[in-house]
Amino acid sequence: MRIVNAAGRACLVTGDGLIDIESASGSLPSDPQCLYGHWDDLRDWAAERTGSVPRPYRAEVLGSPAPRPRQVFAIGLNYREHAAESGMDVPETPVVFTKFPASITGPAALVNLPRGSVDFETELVVVLGREAYQVPASRAWDHVAGLTLGQDLSERELQLKPPAPQFNLGKSYPGFAPMGPELVTPDEFPDRDDIGLGCHLNGEQMQKSRTSDMIFSVGEIIAYLSSILPLYAGDVVFTGTPAGIGMARRPARFLSAGDELVTFAEGIGSMRTRFISLP
């Protein structure tokens, strides 16, 4: 099952277009974020759906499949090569920070660049479909609604400013969490733990890896987070970025006005993010 946020309405993706979930079901919510609180009902309806006529759509109308989560978690240093390029040891437990929900935008966003050094980080993003609290890794996927694609955009000067880093703020400017284009349920992937992903900046490949190279798997991340606090339906988890970020390059490669960043993941699609400077 594939779900999109089309101009603020939750829609099911079919081979011929989109089916508006509220209109076709007569009972499920139209709001993409509210839909996660009815995830089991959605799956039951989608399995039995008949007679709905899909409509065409333009990619430009798509928003984030989880536009207003209660919580947004992010995992640092979760690929071995990225830890190495950062000069860091491989962590023994997941490194966790947050991105504030105001940073979320869609897969075809125009992002204002603040002053500083803005970097890119391609990430697989997990969206919860059921509350998870003290869930073992072996059962973690039972709580996942689906997977989507994200960019953990980061203003490095604020993020790393002494005397204490400001990870949460440096990664939460408006538009610093593009997500999309589709939310894809885990059963749609040949191997949900081995998905190729990466990005191109102005046509040049910057990142390319596979999620099988993650240090902590999706199941292990959910188990770790839920051992400390509850995760709610609709919550978002950015699962870490592979090697190739701009800060680690020599010379460093940060984003500039006029740049176009194309981010991709197997089985999910691609996002196209463009950048302009704040006045």
C-alpha positions as CSV (number, residue, x, y, z in Angstrom):
1,M,0.0,0.0,0.0
2,R,1.2,3.5,-0.9
3,I,-0.2,6.7,0.6
4,V,0.4,10.3,-0.3
5,N,-0.6,13.7,1.0
6,A,-2.2,15.3,-2.1
7,A,-2.9,19.0,-1.4
8,G,-3.7,18.1,2.2
9,R,-5.8,15.1,1.6
10,A,-4.8,11.5,2.3
11,C,-4.9,9.4,-0.9
12,L,-4.2,5.8,-1.9
13,V,-1.8,5.4,-4.9
14,T,-2.9,3.0,-7.6
15,G,-1.4,2.3,-11.0
16,D,-3.8,4.8,-12.6
17,G,-3.6,7.6,-10.1
18,L,-5.0,8.5,-6.7
19,I,-8.0,7.5,-4.7
20,D,-9.2,10.0,-2.1
21,I,-9.4,7.9,1.1
22,E,-12.2,9.8,2.9
23,S,-14.4,10.0,-0.2
24,A,-13.9,6.3,-1.1
25,S,-14.2,4.9,2.4
26,G,-17.0,7.1,3.7
27,S,-15.4,6.8,7.2
28,L,-11.7,7.3,7.3
29,P,-10.2,10.8,7.8
30,S,-9.0,13.0,5.0
31,D,-6.2,14.5,7.1
32,P,-3.0,12.5,6.4
33,Q,-1.7,13.0,9.9
34,C,-5.0,11.8,11.5
35,L,-5.0,8.8,9.3
36,Y,-2.2,7.1,11.4
37,G,-4.6,6.9,14.3
38,H,-6.8,4.7,12.1
39,W,-4.1,2.6,10.5
40,D,-5.6,-0.8,11.1
41,D,-9.0,0.4,9.8
42,L,-7.2,1.8,6.7
43,R,-5.5,-1.5,6.0
44,D,-8.8,-3.4,6.3
45,W,-10.5,-1.0,3.9
46,A,-7.7,-1.0,1.4
47,A,-7.7,-4.8,1.3
48,E,-11.4,-4.9,0.4
49,R,-11.7,-1.7,-1.6
50,T,-13.8,-2.0,-4.8
51,G,-15.3,0.4,-7.4
52,S,-13.2,3.5,-6.6
53,V,-12.1,5.5,-9.7
54,P,-8.6,6.9,-9.5
55,R,-7.8,10.4,-10.6
56,P,-4.6,11.8,-12.1
57,Y,-2.3,14.1,-10.1
58,R,0.8,16.3,-10.4
59,A,3.8,15.7,-8.2
60,E,3.9,19.4,-7.3
61,V,0.8,19.0,-5.1
62,L,2.3,16.4,-2.8
63,G,3.1,17.3,0.8
64,S,4.8,15.3,3.5
65,P,3.0,12.0,4.2
66,A,3.3,12.9,8.0
67,P,2.9,16.7,8.1
68,R,2.3,17.2,11.8
69,P,3.8,14.4,14.0
70,R,3.7,14.7,17.7
71,Q,7.4,13.6,17.9
72,V,10.2,13.7,15.4
73,F,13.3,11.6,16.3
74,A,16.6,11.4,14.4
75,I,19.5,9.1,14.7
76,G,23.1,10.2,14.3
77,L,26.2,8.2,13.2
78,N,24.1,5.2,12.1
79,Y,26.2,4.2,9.1
80,R,29.8,3.0,9.7
81,E,31.3,4.9,6.8
82,H,29.5,8.1,8.0
83,A,30.9,7.6,11.5
84,A,34.4,7.2,10.0
85,E,34.1,10.4,7.8
86,S,33.0,12.3,10.9
87,G,36.0,11.1,12.9
88,M,33.8,9.4,15.4
89,D,33.8,5.9,17.0
90,V,30.9,3.6,16.1
91,P,28.4,4.2,18.9
92,E,27.3,1.4,21.2
93,T,23.7,2.7,21.4
94,P,21.7,4.9,19.0
95,V,22.7,8.6,19.1
96,V,19.3,10.4,19.3
97,F,18.3,14.0,18.7
98,T,15.1,15.7,17.4
99,K,13.9,17.8,14.6
100,F,11.1,20.1,15.5
101,P,7.8,19.4,13.5
102,A,7.9,23.0,12.2
103,S,10.8,22.0,10.0
104,I,8.7,19.5,8.0
105,T,7.9,20.2,4.3
106,G,7.0,18.2,1.2
107,P,9.0,16.4,-1.5
108,A,9.0,19.4,-4.0
109,A,9.9,22.2,-1.6
110,L,11.6,25.6,-2.1
111,V,13.7,26.1,1.0
112,N,15.0,29.4,2.3
113,L,18.7,29.1,3.3
114,P,19.6,30.8,6.6
115,R,23.0,32.4,7.1
116,G,25.6,29.8,7.9
117,S,26.6,26.4,6.4
118,V,23.7,24.3,5.4
119,D,24.4,20.6,4.7
120,F,22.4,17.7,3.3
121,E,21.7,14.2,4.8
122,T,19.7,11.6,2.9
123,E,17.7,9.4,5.3
124,L,15.2,6.6,5.3
125,V,12.2,7.8,7.5
126,V,10.0,5.5,9.5
127,V,6.4,6.6,10.4
128,L,4.7,4.8,13.2
129,G,1.2,3.3,12.8
130,R,0.7,2.0,16.3
131,E,1.8,3.2,19.7
132,A,5.0,1.5,20.7
133,Y,6.3,1.4,24.3
134,Q,8.8,-1.1,25.6
135,V,8.6,-3.0,22.3
136,P,11.3,-5.6,21.6
137,A,13.2,-5.3,18.3
138,S,11.6,-8.6,17.2
139,R,8.1,-7.0,17.2
140,A,9.1,-3.4,16.2
141,W,8.0,-3.7,12.6
142,D,4.4,-4.5,13.8
143,H,4.2,-0.9,14.9
144,V,5.4,0.7,11.6
145,A,2.9,2.2,9.2
146,G,5.4,2.7,6.5
147,L,8.6,4.1,5.1
148,T,9.3,7.3,3.3
149,L,12.3,9.4,2.2
150,G,13.7,12.4,4.0
151,Q,16.5,15.0,4.1
152,D,17.9,16.0,7.5
153,L,19.1,19.4,6.4
154,S,21.5,20.9,8.9
155,E,22.9,24.4,9.6
156,R,26.3,23.3,10.9
157,E,27.4,26.5,12.5
158,L,24.5,26.7,14.9
159,Q,24.4,22.9,15.3
160,L,28.0,22.8,16.5
161,K,28.3,26.2,18.2
162,P,30.2,26.1,21.5
163,P,30.0,25.8,24.4
164,A,27.3,23.2,23.9
165,P,26.0,21.9,20.5
166,Q,22.5,22.9,19.4
167,F,21.6,19.9,17.3
168,N,17.8,20.3,17.6
169,L,17.8,24.0,16.6
170,G,20.5,23.7,13.9
171,K,18.4,21.0,12.2
172,S,14.9,22.6,12.5
173,Y,14.8,25.7,10.4
174,P,11.6,25.9,8.2
175,G,11.9,23.4,5.4
176,F,14.8,21.5,7.0
177,A,12.9,18.2,7.0
178,P,11.6,17.5,3.4
179,M,9.7,14.2,3.3
180,G,8.0,12.1,0.7
181,P,6.9,11.5,-2.0
182,E,5.0,8.4,-0.8
183,L,4.6,6.5,2.4
184,V,5.1,2.8,1.5
185,T,4.1,-0.1,3.7
186,P,6.9,-2.5,4.6
187,D,5.3,-5.4,2.7
188,E,5.9,-3.6,-0.6
189,F,9.7,-4.0,-0.4
190,P,11.6,-7.1,-1.4
191,D,13.7,-6.6,1.7
192,R,12.5,-3.9,4.1
193,D,16.0,-3.9,5.8
194,D,17.9,-3.4,2.5
195,I,16.9,-0.3,0.6
196,G,19.1,1.7,-1.7
197,L,19.1,5.5,-1.2
198,G,21.2,8.6,-1.9
199,C,21.2,12.1,-3.4
200,H,22.5,14.2,-6.3
201,L,23.4,17.9,-5.9
202,N,23.1,19.8,-9.2
203,G,23.4,16.5,-11.0
204,E,26.5,15.3,-9.1
205,Q,26.1,12.2,-6.9
206,M,26.8,13.0,-3.3
207,Q,25.5,10.0,-1.4
208,K,24.7,6.4,-2.3
209,S,24.3,3.5,0.1
210,R,21.9,0.8,1.4
211,T,20.1,0.6,4.6
212,S,21.5,-2.8,5.2
213,D,24.7,-0.9,6.1
214,M,23.0,0.8,9.1
215,I,24.6,0.1,12.5
216,F,21.2,0.0,14.2
217,S,18.3,-1.5,12.2
218,V,14.8,0.0,12.2
219,G,13.8,-2.7,14.7
220,E,16.7,-1.9,17.1
221,I,16.0,1.9,16.8
222,I,12.3,1.5,17.7
223,A,13.2,-0.9,20.5
224,Y,15.7,1.6,22.0
225,L,13.5,4.6,21.7
226,S,10.4,2.8,23.1
227,S,12.4,1.5,26.0
228,I,12.6,5.1,27.3
229,L,9.4,6.8,26.1
230,P,6.2,5.9,24.2
231,L,6.1,6.4,20.4
232,Y,2.7,7.4,19.1
233,A,0.9,6.7,15.8
234,G,2.1,9.2,13.3
235,D,5.5,9.8,15.0
236,V,8.5,10.1,12.6
237,V,12.0,8.6,13.0
238,F,14.8,9.8,10.7
239,T,17.1,6.7,10.8
240,G,20.5,8.3,9.9
241,T,22.5,9.3,6.9
242,P,25.2,7.4,4.9
243,A,28.6,8.8,4.1
244,G,29.1,11.7,1.6
245,I,27.7,14.7,3.5
246,G,29.0,18.1,2.6
247,M,30.8,18.9,5.8
248,A,33.0,15.8,5.5
249,R,34.2,16.7,2.0
250,R,37.5,18.4,1.2
251,P,36.8,21.1,0.4
252,A,33.4,21.2,2.2
253,R,30.4,21.4,0.0
254,F,27.5,23.3,1.5
255,L,24.2,24.3,-0.1
256,S,23.9,27.6,-1.9
257,A,21.0,29.6,-3.4
258,G,20.1,28.1,-6.8
259,D,21.1,24.6,-5.9
260,E,18.8,21.6,-6.6
261,L,19.0,18.5,-4.4
262,V,17.5,15.3,-5.8
263,T,17.1,12.6,-3.1
264,F,16.1,9.1,-4.0
265,A,15.2,5.7,-2.4
266,E,14.4,2.4,-4.0
267,G,10.7,1.6,-3.9
268,I,9.8,5.1,-2.6
269,G,10.7,7.5,-5.3
270,S,12.5,10.8,-5.3
271,M,12.3,14.3,-3.9
272,R,13.5,17.5,-5.6
273,T,14.4,20.3,-3.2
274,R,15.5,23.8,-4.4
275,F,17.1,26.5,-2.4
276,I,17.0,30.3,-2.3
277,S,18.5,32.8,0.1
278,L,16.6,34.6,2.8
279,P,16.2,38.3,2.0
